Amino acid sequence: MKKSILLAAIGLVASVSSTFGLGYILLDNYASSGPMVTYGPGGLNPVGTGLGAGWTAGFYYALGNVTGSIAADPSGYADPTTLGGGLVLGTGPGSTAAFGFPFAPGYFSAPQGFQIADNPGDTITVMVVAYDGASYATSLDRGHSVAFTMPLGAVTTPPPVNAVGFFMPGFSIITPVPEPATLALGGLGLASLLFFRRKQA
């Protein structure tokens, strides 16, 4: 009886592990010579130049091809989890990469692949993000690519074959410009401070 239970448990584990393999992607656009991530309008840097040190790349993903259920975001600024498609933030080893390769602005490369519990060769949907704070969600200056699909590689696949740079469209980060009403209110506040300071003198 105990032997049959043990054999059944081993069979269950074997069937589950054969159903779901272990694939990976590499968060890299450097070794793959992919498109750069650049500065967009609103910041202090020239539009179209590559991001430098201090910026971080990350990604959101979903299993399968869900690009048709992801809402368009012409701004390139929204939180990917609000766009549909069930995108989730990649976390853990290989989920972020620093910008700032010497003489190669706009490029990033994670030190290791990001593992996903799905079979190598299966399709996933990815949206790469770039930000300059602690996280994409909390950063004022940020941007994301459009959603794209790519195949999962095997752990034995030599890099950079499954790098996102082979599949990712280029994109720019956005620095929000204050609305005119906000600027006008700030100007009025500054003018009133100057007025009262002059009156006291």
N, CA, C and O of each residue as an XYZ file, in Angstrom:
804
protein
N       0.832     -1.203      0.000
C       0.000      0.000      0.000
C       0.874      1.264      0.000
O       0.667      2.167     -0.810
N       1.862      1.318      0.927
C       2.746      2.475      0.999
C       3.557      2.610     -0.284
O       3.794      3.713     -0.777
N       3.977      1.457     -0.814
C       4.773      1.467     -2.035
C       3.964      2.028     -3.199
O       4.495      2.794     -4.004
N       2.692      1.662     -3.303
C       1.862      2.146     -4.404
C       1.588      3.646     -4.277
O       1.500      4.350     -5.282
N       1.454      4.132     -3.036
C       1.255      5.576     -2.826
C       2.507      6.337     -3.231
O       2.427      7.387     -3.868
N       3.675      5.796     -2.856
C       4.937      6.440     -3.216
C       5.118      6.478     -4.729
O       5.534      7.499     -5.278
N       4.810      5.385     -5.399
C       4.935      5.338     -6.860
C       3.965      6.308     -7.532
O       4.307      6.943     -8.530
N       2.754      6.420     -6.985
C       1.772      7.355     -7.532
C       2.254      8.788     -7.380
O       2.080      9.600     -8.289
N       2.870      9.115     -6.219
C       3.387     10.467     -5.995
C       4.523     10.782     -6.961
O       4.587     11.883     -7.507
N       5.420      9.818     -7.174
C       6.525     10.021     -8.111
C       5.992     10.227     -9.521
O       6.484     11.084    -10.256
N       4.983      9.441     -9.901
C       4.369      9.589    -11.227
C       3.731     10.948    -11.410
O       3.806     11.530    -12.492
N       3.090     11.470    -10.345
C       2.455     12.783    -10.410
C       3.500     13.883    -10.594
O       3.323     14.784    -11.413
N       4.582     13.805     -9.833
C       5.654     14.788     -9.963
C       6.251     14.745    -11.359
O       6.514     15.788    -11.957
N       6.467     13.533    -11.885
C       7.037     13.390    -13.226
C       6.111     13.964    -14.287
O       6.576     14.590    -15.239
N       4.798     13.756    -14.135
C       3.866     14.274    -15.143
C       3.784     15.788    -15.088
O       3.679     16.441    -16.126
N       3.833     16.362    -13.875
C       3.798     17.820    -13.745
C       5.058     18.438    -14.329
O       4.986     19.440    -15.040
N       6.236     17.838    -14.029
C       7.473     18.412    -14.542
C       7.585     18.265    -16.040
O       8.264     19.064    -16.685
N       6.929     17.252    -16.620
C       6.975     17.123    -18.078
C       5.984     18.065    -18.739
O       6.149     18.420    -19.906
N       4.937     18.480    -17.989
C       3.952     19.401    -18.539
C       4.520     20.821    -18.580
O       4.335     21.539    -19.562
N       5.203     21.216    -17.522
C       5.781     22.550    -17.449
C       7.293     22.445    -17.316
O       7.801     21.954    -16.309
N       8.005     22.904    -18.332
C       9.453     22.901    -18.277
C       9.946     24.188    -17.648
O       9.218     24.857    -16.915
N      11.173     24.522    -17.939
C      11.757     25.747    -17.421
C      12.426     26.467    -18.578
O      13.428     26.004    -19.122
N      11.848     27.620    -18.949
C      12.416     28.425    -20.018
C      13.017     29.695    -19.458
O      12.915     29.969    -18.262
N      13.643     30.469    -20.328
C      14.196     31.723    -19.848
C      14.285     32.745    -20.978
O      14.261     32.406    -22.162
N      14.388     33.996    -20.570
C      14.694     35.084    -21.496
C      15.862     35.876    -20.903
O      16.108     35.821    -19.698
N      16.560     36.592    -21.735
C      17.676     37.413    -21.285
C      17.314     38.876    -21.502
O      17.043     39.292    -22.628
N      17.310     39.648    -20.436
C      16.996     41.084    -20.510
C      18.240     41.801    -21.027
O      19.088     42.242    -20.251
N      18.331     41.907    -22.339
C      19.542     42.427    -22.973
C      19.213     43.020    -24.339
O      18.489     42.416    -25.130
N      19.746     44.199    -24.604
C      19.710     44.750    -25.964
C      21.115     45.129    -26.417
O      21.290     45.737    -27.474
N      22.122     44.767    -25.609
C      23.511     45.103    -25.913
C      24.175     44.008    -26.743
O      24.607     44.256    -27.869
N      24.257     42.799    -26.190
C      24.875     41.689    -26.919
C      24.084     41.336    -28.176
O      24.636     40.813    -29.144
N      22.776     41.631    -28.148
C      21.919     41.334    -29.300
C      21.901     42.474    -30.311
O      21.274     42.362    -31.364
N      22.595     43.588    -29.991
C      22.599     44.776    -30.867
C      21.176     45.227    -31.184
O      20.869     45.616    -32.312
N      20.325     45.169    -30.182
C      18.939     45.586    -30.361
C      18.799     47.090    -30.408
O      19.794     47.810    -30.317
N      17.566     47.581    -30.549
C      17.359     49.034    -30.602
C      17.663     49.685    -29.254
O      17.487     49.075    -28.199
N      18.117     50.924    -29.312
C      18.422     51.684    -28.095
C      17.138     52.140    -27.403
O      16.073     52.230    -28.014
N      17.274     52.421    -26.119
C      16.237     53.122    -25.366
C      16.748     54.542    -25.199
O      17.869     54.751    -24.737
N      15.930     55.522    -25.573
C      16.400     56.899    -25.678
C      15.614     57.859    -24.790
O      14.548     57.534    -24.268
N      16.187     59.060    -24.640
C      15.475     60.131    -23.967
C      14.395     60.671    -24.896
O      14.614     60.845    -26.095
N      13.227     60.933    -24.320
C      12.146     61.544    -25.070
C      12.021     63.009    -24.705
O      12.917     63.565    -24.069
N      10.923     63.647    -25.096
C      10.744     65.066    -24.807
C      10.495     65.328    -23.328
O      10.047     64.451    -22.589
N      10.794     66.550    -22.917
C      10.473     66.980    -21.553
C      11.636     66.969    -20.595
O      11.543     67.568    -19.524
N      12.729     66.310    -20.934
C      13.857     66.239    -20.022
C      14.965     67.203    -20.400
O      14.809     68.027    -21.302
N      16.086     67.092    -19.702
C      17.222     67.980    -19.940
C      18.164     67.441    -21.004
O      19.001     68.183    -21.519
N      18.040     66.158    -21.343
C      18.930     65.546    -22.322
C      18.364     65.660    -23.731
O      17.147     65.725    -23.904
N      19.227     65.686    -24.736
C      18.741     65.783    -26.114
C      17.857     64.591    -26.486
O      18.199     63.441    -26.213
N      16.731     64.881    -27.105
C      15.804     63.830    -27.534
C      16.517     62.904    -28.513
O      17.193     63.359    -29.436
N      16.358     61.600    -28.299
C      16.932     60.610    -29.202
C      18.283     60.078    -28.785
O      18.778     59.124    -29.385
N      18.909     60.681    -27.751
C      20.170     60.134    -27.272
C      19.884     58.987    -26.308
O      18.840     58.964    -25.657
N      20.806     58.043    -26.219
C      20.595     56.855    -25.398
C      20.694     57.135    -23.912
O      21.440     58.015    -23.481
N      19.927     56.371    -23.125
C      19.964     56.497    -21.675
C      21.336     56.104    -21.149
O      21.971     55.186    -21.668
N      21.786     56.804    -20.118
C      23.087     56.525    -19.532
C      22.978     55.874    -18.165
O      21.943     55.305    -17.818
N      24.046     55.963    -17.397
C      24.095     55.372    -16.060
C      23.004     55.970    -15.173
O      22.636     57.135    -15.322
N      22.500     55.164    -14.260
C      21.454     55.610    -13.351
C      20.072     55.144    -13.755
O      19.131     55.247    -12.968
N      19.930     54.636    -14.964
C      18.650     54.125    -15.449
C      18.616     52.609    -15.317
O      19.652     51.947    -15.365
N      17.420     52.071    -15.151
C      17.236     50.628    -14.992
C      16.224     50.124    -16.013
O      15.221     50.785    -16.283
N      16.491     48.956    -16.575
C      15.538     48.276    -17.452
C      14.892     47.137    -16.669
O      15.539     46.494    -15.842
N      13.630     46.899    -16.935
C      12.888     45.788    -16.344
C      11.874     45.322    -17.360
O      11.926     45.739    -18.517
N      10.953     44.467    -16.960
C       9.934     44.027    -17.910
C       8.706     43.465    -17.203
O       8.762     43.021    -16.056
N       7.606     43.503    -17.930
C       6.357     42.851    -17.542
C       6.101     41.767    -18.582
O       6.502     41.914    -19.737
N       5.442     40.687    -18.190
C       5.246     39.595    -19.144
C       3.966     38.821    -18.852
O       3.388     38.929    -17.771
N       3.542     38.048    -19.829
C       2.414     37.122    -19.701
C       2.704     35.922    -20.585
O       3.342     36.057    -21.630
N       2.243     34.756    -20.177
C       2.419     33.551    -20.986
C       1.508     33.608    -22.200
O       0.372     34.075    -22.108
N       2.001     33.135    -23.336
C       1.212     33.131    -24.566
C       1.277     34.469    -25.283
O       1.973     35.392    -24.859
N       0.539     34.551    -26.372
C       0.444     35.797    -27.138
C      -0.816     36.531    -26.723
O      -1.914     36.166    -27.144
N      -0.671     37.568    -25.899
C      -1.820     38.339    -25.417
C      -1.786     39.768    -25.955
O      -2.472     40.647    -25.433
N      -0.987     40.001    -27.000
C      -0.848     41.366    -27.517
C      -2.193     41.951    -27.960
O      -2.408     43.159    -27.856
N      -3.092     41.104    -28.450
C      -4.398     41.587    -28.913
C      -5.295     42.080    -27.795
O      -6.258     42.800    -28.061
N      -5.010     41.718    -26.556
C      -5.855     42.146    -25.439
C      -5.204     43.247    -24.604
O      -5.708     43.595    -23.536
N      -4.088     43.796    -25.085
C      -3.417     44.881    -24.375
C      -3.801     46.211    -25.018
O      -3.640     46.395    -26.224
N      -4.305     47.127    -24.211
C      -4.740     48.429    -24.719
C      -3.552     49.241    -25.223
O      -2.443     49.137    -24.700
N      -3.802     50.039    -26.237
C      -2.766     50.926    -26.765
C      -2.466     52.020    -25.743
O      -3.357     52.477    -25.027
N      -1.227     52.425    -25.685
C      -0.813     53.517    -24.800
C       0.131     54.421    -25.590
O       1.349     54.291    -25.473
N      -0.422     55.341    -26.397
C       0.426     56.196    -27.222
C       1.439     57.006    -26.423
O       2.480     57.387    -26.957
N       1.149     57.274    -25.149
C       2.087     58.043    -24.328
C       3.346     57.241    -24.021
O       4.414     57.823    -23.829
N       3.237     55.908    -23.972
C       4.375     55.082    -23.594
C       4.773     55.245    -22.144
O       5.924     54.998    -21.786
N       3.825     55.663    -21.292
C       4.129     56.032    -19.912
C       3.326     55.245    -18.874
O       3.705     55.196    -17.704
N       2.231     54.635    -19.293
C       1.296     54.005    -18.352
C       1.920     52.822    -17.614
O       2.933     52.269    -18.042
N       1.302     52.449    -16.508
C       1.664     51.229    -15.786
C       1.166     50.052    -16.617
O      -0.037     49.953    -16.860
N       2.050     49.152    -17.063
C       1.616     48.044    -17.921
C       0.516     47.179    -17.324
O      -0.264     46.590    -18.072
N       0.427     47.083    -16.001
C      -0.612     46.242    -15.403
C      -2.002     46.827    -15.613
O      -2.994     46.120    -15.435
N      -2.099     48.106    -15.989
C      -3.403     48.737    -16.213
C      -3.856     48.609    -17.674
O      -4.953     49.046    -18.019
N      -3.025     48.019    -18.523
C      -3.335     47.968    -19.955
C      -4.001     46.663    -20.385
O      -4.326     46.498    -21.560
N      -4.207     45.733    -19.448
C      -4.844     44.462    -19.776
C      -3.833     43.411    -20.191
O      -2.625     43.644    -20.176
N      -4.352     42.247    -20.563
C      -3.501     41.163    -21.016
C      -2.888     40.337    -19.904
O      -2.185     39.363    -20.173
N      -3.145     40.715    -18.640
C      -2.605     39.954    -17.522
C      -1.111     40.087    -17.336
O      -0.477     39.185    -16.788
N      -0.530     41.200    -17.783
C       0.910     41.398    -17.635
C       1.291     41.489    -16.159
O       0.619     42.163    -15.378
N       2.372     40.805    -15.784
C       2.878     40.863    -14.415
C       4.338     41.292    -14.453
O       5.045     41.048    -15.431
N       4.774     41.927    -13.388
C       6.146     42.396    -13.291
C       7.097     41.229    -13.081
O       6.871     40.397    -12.202
N       8.155     41.156    -13.876
C       9.203     40.174    -13.649
C      10.005     40.584    -12.418
O      10.470     41.721    -12.332
N      10.169     39.669    -11.467
C      10.931     39.951    -10.252
C      11.917     38.820    -10.004
O      11.700     37.690    -10.443
N      12.989     39.123     -9.309
C      13.968     38.102     -8.989
C      15.189     38.190     -9.890
O      15.325     39.137    -10.665
N      16.080     37.207     -9.793
C      17.320     37.224    -10.571
C      17.065     37.351    -12.076
O      16.239     36.634    -12.641
N      17.783     38.268    -12.707
C      17.662     38.461    -14.148
C      16.504     39.327    -14.588
O      16.267     39.472    -15.788
N      15.762     39.917    -13.633
C      14.573     40.699    -14.001
C      14.860     42.174    -14.222
O      14.005     42.890    -14.743
N      16.039     42.647    -13.841
C      16.423     44.036    -14.092
C      17.845     44.079    -14.641
O      18.633     43.150    -14.462
N      18.145     45.174    -15.308
C      19.486     45.374    -15.861
C      19.785     46.865    -15.832
O      18.893     47.690    -16.027
N      21.028     47.201    -15.590
C      21.439     48.602    -15.529
C      21.845     49.101    -16.908
O      22.443     48.368    -17.696
N      21.514     50.349    -17.187
C      22.043     51.040    -18.357
C      23.424     51.581    -18.003
O      23.804     51.609    -16.832
N      24.158     52.001    -18.995
C      25.402     52.683    -18.722
C      26.643     51.972    -19.174
O      27.712     52.187    -18.603
N      26.542     51.117    -20.197
C      27.754     50.527    -20.752
C      28.656     51.649    -21.247
O      28.176     52.592    -21.875
N      29.955     51.563    -20.975
C      30.855     52.611    -21.492
C      30.759     52.703    -23.012
O      30.827     51.702    -23.725
N      30.603     53.915    -23.473
C      30.548     54.194    -24.906
C      29.344     53.544    -25.605
O      29.315     53.461    -26.833
N      28.359     53.088    -24.835
C      27.182     52.465    -25.447
C      25.913     52.919    -24.736
O      25.201     52.092    -24.166
N      25.615     54.225    -24.757
C      24.386     54.683    -24.110
C      23.162     54.096    -24.802
O      23.159     53.873    -26.013
N      22.121     53.851    -24.009
C      20.883     53.293    -24.546
C      20.816     51.788    -24.480
O      19.825     51.189    -24.899
N      21.878     51.155    -23.948
C      21.926     49.687    -23.922
C      21.985     49.160    -22.492
O      22.497     49.821    -21.588
N      21.448     47.956    -22.310
C      21.414     47.294    -21.001
C      21.665     45.799    -21.192
O      21.451     45.262    -22.279
N      22.114     45.138    -20.140
C      22.326     43.697    -20.195
C      22.308     43.128    -18.786
O      23.135     43.498    -17.952
N      21.356     42.218    -18.516
C      21.284     41.562    -17.215
C      22.416     40.548    -17.094
O      22.826     39.960    -18.095
N      22.926     40.335    -15.883
C      24.032     39.390    -15.713
C      23.628     37.933    -15.869
O      24.494     37.069    -16.002
N      22.325     37.638    -15.856
C      21.855     36.267    -16.016
C      20.458     36.268    -16.618
O      19.784     37.298    -16.656
N      20.028     35.090    -17.092
C      18.704     34.962    -17.669
C      17.625     34.943    -16.597
O      17.883     34.625    -15.436
N      16.412     35.289    -17.012
C      15.244     35.252    -16.126
C      14.479     33.969    -16.418
O      14.067     33.739    -17.556
N      14.287     33.142    -15.419
C      13.639     31.844    -15.610
C      12.132     31.951    -15.455
O      11.626     32.642    -14.570
N      11.420     31.246    -16.341
C       9.962     31.247    -16.347
C       9.486     29.802    -16.396
O       9.986     29.008    -17.193
N       8.529     29.462    -15.553
C       8.016     28.094    -15.492
C       7.075     27.825    -16.659
O       5.854     27.824    -16.501
N       7.650     27.600    -17.818
C       6.911     27.237    -19.020
C       7.900     26.558    -19.957
O       9.111     26.670    -19.765
N       7.409     25.871    -20.948
C       8.277     25.080    -21.807
C       9.128     25.927    -22.746
O       8.620     26.879    -23.339
N      10.397     25.607    -22.894
C      11.225     26.274    -23.910
C      10.564     26.159    -25.282
O      10.044     25.106    -25.650
N      10.594     27.244    -26.019
C       9.944     27.278    -27.324
C       8.554     27.877    -27.280
O       8.053     28.343    -28.304
N       7.910     27.877    -26.100
C       6.592     28.492    -25.973
C       6.710     30.008    -26.103
O       7.765     30.584    -25.838
N       5.618     30.642    -26.513
C       5.585     32.089    -26.723
C       5.202     32.810    -25.447
O       4.324     32.365    -24.708
N       5.870     33.930    -25.194
C       5.444     34.828    -24.121
C       5.322     36.238    -24.687
O       5.924     36.574    -25.707
N       4.531     37.047    -24.004
C       4.372     38.459    -24.357
C       5.173     39.278    -23.354
O       5.098     39.044    -22.148
N       5.937     40.237    -23.860
C       6.835     41.023    -23.010
C       6.643     42.513    -23.291
O       6.380     42.913    -24.425
N       6.775     43.317    -22.254
C       6.822     44.764    -22.385
C       8.014     45.246    -21.564
O       7.996     45.147    -20.337
N       9.040     45.762    -22.216
C      10.240     46.238    -21.525
C       9.989     47.656    -21.018
O       9.345     48.456    -21.695
N      10.497     47.963    -19.827
C      10.334     49.282    -19.232
C      11.705     49.860    -18.868
O      12.670     49.118    -18.683
N      11.779     51.179    -18.769
C      12.988     51.864    -18.311
C      12.563     52.947    -17.328
O      11.556     53.624    -17.534
N      13.339     53.105    -16.258
C      12.981     54.080    -15.218
C      14.241     54.511    -14.471
O      15.285     53.865    -14.564
N      14.124     55.630    -13.719
C      15.302     56.156    -13.019
C      15.133     56.219    -11.514
O      15.913     56.890    -10.839
N      14.145     55.546    -10.975
C      13.927     55.534     -9.530
C      14.047     54.137     -8.967
O      14.720     53.279     -9.539
N      13.387     53.913     -7.834
C      13.439     52.605     -7.182
C      12.655     51.548     -7.949
O      12.995     50.366     -7.903
N      11.606     51.969     -8.656
C      10.791     51.034     -9.433
C      10.095     51.804    -10.547
O      10.030     53.033    -10.516
N       9.578     51.078    -11.525
C       8.844     51.726    -12.605
C       7.613     52.439    -12.058
O       7.310     53.566    -12.451
N       6.909     51.773    -11.151
C       5.655     52.316    -10.633
C       5.851     53.628     -9.886
O       4.950     54.467     -9.881
N       7.006     53.827     -9.254
C       7.213     55.028     -8.437
C       8.066     56.089     -9.120
O       8.297     57.151     -8.542
N       8.533     55.832    -10.320
C       9.420     56.782    -11.003
C       8.626     57.819    -11.784
O       7.632     57.496    -12.434
N       9.074     59.066    -11.713
C       8.452     60.138    -12.483
C       8.891     60.061    -13.944
O       8.075     60.222    -14.851
N      10.170     59.816    -14.168
C      10.710     59.689    -15.523
C      10.759     58.208    -15.879
O      11.477     57.438    -15.242
N       9.997     57.807    -16.897
C       9.907     56.396    -17.228
C       9.312     56.219    -18.618
O       8.831     57.178    -19.220
N       9.347     55.008    -19.118
C       8.745     54.703    -20.408
C       8.727     53.203    -20.626
O       9.443     52.457    -19.958
N       7.898     52.766    -21.573
C       7.808     51.334    -21.879
C       7.712     51.108    -23.377
O       7.278     51.978    -24.132
N       8.126     49.923    -23.785
C       7.982     49.522    -25.186
C       6.540     49.119    -25.438
O       5.760     48.982    -24.496
N       6.180     48.931    -26.690
C       4.909     48.276    -26.985
C       5.080     46.803    -26.637
O       6.204     46.308    -26.559
N       3.977     46.108    -26.431
C       4.039     44.680    -26.128
C       4.495     43.915    -27.367
O       4.073     44.220    -28.482
N       5.346     42.934    -27.171
C       5.832     42.104    -28.274
C       5.936     40.665    -27.799
O       5.933     40.400    -26.596
N       6.025     39.747    -28.730
C       6.137     38.334    -28.376
C       7.535     37.826    -28.693
O       8.232     38.348    -29.563
N       7.921     36.786    -27.957
C       9.199     36.131    -28.196
C       9.121     34.704    -27.659
O       8.288     34.415    -26.800
N       9.974     33.813    -28.152
C       9.964     32.445    -27.632
C      10.837     32.315    -26.392
O      11.833     33.022    -26.242
N      10.457     31.420    -25.521
C      11.304     31.097    -24.377
C      12.455     30.227    -24.842
O      12.275     29.342    -25.678
N      13.629     30.476    -24.304
C      14.774     29.633    -24.586
C      14.908     28.553    -23.530
O      14.281     28.622    -22.473
N      15.721     27.564    -23.819
C      16.062     26.557    -22.823
C      17.212     27.083    -21.981
O      17.932     27.990    -22.398
N      17.382     26.513    -20.796
C      18.476     26.926    -19.929
C      19.808     26.700    -20.639
O      20.785     27.400    -20.374
N      19.842     25.721    -21.540
C      21.082     25.413    -22.259
C      21.289     26.263    -23.508
O      22.336     26.171    -24.149
N      20.294     27.099    -23.866
C      20.429     27.942    -25.054
C      21.545     28.956    -24.825
O      21.524     29.674    -23.825
N      22.517     29.030    -25.729
C      23.613     29.981    -25.501
C      23.133     31.423    -25.654
O      22.378     31.728    -26.577
N      23.565     32.312    -24.757
C      23.205     33.720    -24.920
C      23.935     34.298    -26.126
O      24.997     33.791    -26.490
N      23.402     35.344    -26.760
C      22.174     36.067    -26.417
C      20.980     35.642    -27.266
O      20.126     36.476    -27.569
N      20.892     34.362    -27.662
C      19.861     33.912    -28.604
C      18.463     34.342    -28.167
O      17.663     34.763    -29.003
N      18.157     34.245    -26.886
C      16.827     34.626    -26.413
C      16.825     35.961    -25.681
O      16.128     36.134    -24.681
N      17.606     36.894    -26.188
C      17.631     38.242    -25.632
C      16.442     39.042    -26.143
O      16.034     38.892    -27.295
N      15.886     39.895    -25.283
C      14.734     40.709    -25.680
C      15.086     41.666    -26.811
O      14.212     42.078    -27.573
N      16.373     42.024    -26.923
C      16.790     42.971    -27.958
C      16.533     42.499    -29.374
O      16.448     43.323    -30.285
N      16.408     41.193    -29.589
C      16.105     40.676    -30.926
C      14.649     40.905    -31.308
O      14.304     40.852    -32.489
N      13.798     41.158    -30.328
C      12.351     41.227    -30.568
C      11.746     42.572    -30.182
O      10.680     42.936    -30.678
N      12.416     43.313    -29.302
C      11.874     44.546    -28.730
C      11.930     45.714    -29.712
O      12.975     45.955    -30.315
N      10.830     46.440    -29.882
C      10.907     47.703    -30.625
C      11.585     48.761    -29.752
O      11.481     48.706    -28.527
N      12.269     49.711    -30.359
C      12.871     50.798    -29.602
C      11.797     51.666    -28.959
O      10.659     51.707    -29.428
N      12.162     52.355    -27.889
C      11.216     53.264    -27.237
C      11.983     54.344    -26.480
O      13.203     54.270    -26.330
N      11.250     55.342    -26.010
C      11.846     56.473    -25.288
C      11.209     56.625    -23.927
O      10.065     56.222    -23.714
N      11.951     57.207    -23.010
C      11.373     57.529    -21.702
C      10.700     58.896    -21.804
O      11.028     59.710    -22.668
N       9.770     59.118    -20.916
C       8.986     60.349    -20.914
C       9.248     61.097    -19.608
O       9.235     60.499    -18.533
N       9.481     62.380    -19.703
C       9.523     63.250    -18.530
C       8.286     64.135    -18.599
O       8.208     65.023    -19.449
N       7.315     63.903    -17.712
C       6.069     64.680    -17.791
C       6.327     66.172    -17.674
O       7.102     66.615    -16.826
N       5.678     66.933    -18.522
C       5.775     68.391    -18.486
C       4.601     68.906    -17.659
O       3.460     68.521    -17.916
N       4.856     69.777    -16.663
C       3.745     70.303    -15.861
C       2.715     70.998    -16.739
O       3.059     71.641    -17.731
N       1.442     70.860    -16.363
C       0.371     71.509    -17.121
C       0.478     73.024    -16.968
O       0.976     73.513    -15.954
N       0.012     73.769    -17.974
C       0.087     75.236    -17.904
C      -0.547     75.815    -16.642
O      -0.051     76.798    -16.092
N      -1.639     75.210    -16.184
C      -2.299     75.724    -14.980
C      -1.381     75.591    -13.770
O      -1.350     76.474    -12.913
N      -0.632     74.487    -13.699
C       0.296     74.279    -12.587
C       1.412     75.314    -12.637
O       1.792     75.878    -11.611
N       1.938     75.562    -13.843
C       2.986     76.571    -13.996
C       2.464     77.961    -13.624
O       3.161     78.731    -12.963
N       1.244     78.280    -14.048
C       0.665     79.589    -13.740
C       0.479     79.762    -12.239
O       0.754     80.833    -11.698
N       0.012     78.716    -11.565
C      -0.188     78.775    -10.119
C       1.148     78.968     -9.401
O       1.245     79.739     -8.447
N       2.179     78.254     -9.874
C       3.512     78.424     -9.288
C       4.031     79.837     -9.497
O       4.659     80.407     -8.605
N       3.775     80.406    -10.672
C       4.202     81.772    -10.964
C       3.504     82.786    -10.071
O       4.128     83.734     -9.596
N       2.200     82.587     -9.841
C       1.460     83.485     -8.952
C       1.991     83.409     -7.526
O       2.111     84.424     -6.840
N       2.310     82.186     -7.088
C       2.854     82.018     -5.739
C       4.180     82.738     -5.588
O       4.420     83.402     -4.580
N       5.042     82.609     -6.584
C       6.346     83.266     -6.553
C       6.189     84.784     -6.580
O       6.887     85.500     -5.862
N       5.270     85.268     -7.411
C       5.039     86.718     -7.492
C       4.529     87.272     -6.171
O       4.941     88.354     -5.753
N       3.625     86.534     -5.501
C       3.094     87.017     -4.222
C       4.182     87.032     -3.144
O       4.215     87.932     -2.305
N       5.076     86.026     -3.169
C       6.181     86.037     -2.212
C       7.078     87.251     -2.417
O       7.486     87.894     -1.450
N       7.385     87.565     -3.666
C       8.230     88.720     -3.968
C       7.542     90.027     -3.558
O       8.179     90.952     -3.054
N       6.222     90.078     -3.789
C       5.455     91.272     -3.448
C       5.496     91.522     -1.933
O       5.777     92.634     -1.486
N       5.209     90.463     -1.146
C       5.195     90.626      0.311
C       6.580     90.884      0.876
O       6.716     91.591      1.874
N       7.591     90.335      0.267
C       8.967     90.563      0.724
C       9.367     92.025      0.472
O      10.023     92.657      1.301
N       8.956     92.544     -0.691
C       9.269     93.938     -1.028
C       8.503     94.888     -0.091
O       9.025     95.931      0.303
N       7.283     94.524      0.257
C       6.456     95.363      1.103
C       7.036     95.454      2.512
O       6.991     96.510      3.142
N       7.592     94.316      3.012
C       8.186     94.293      4.358
C       9.474     95.107      4.391
O       9.802     95.685      5.427
N      10.207     95.165      3.290
C      11.473     95.908      3.260
C      11.196     97.372      3.140
O      12.128     98.175      3.098
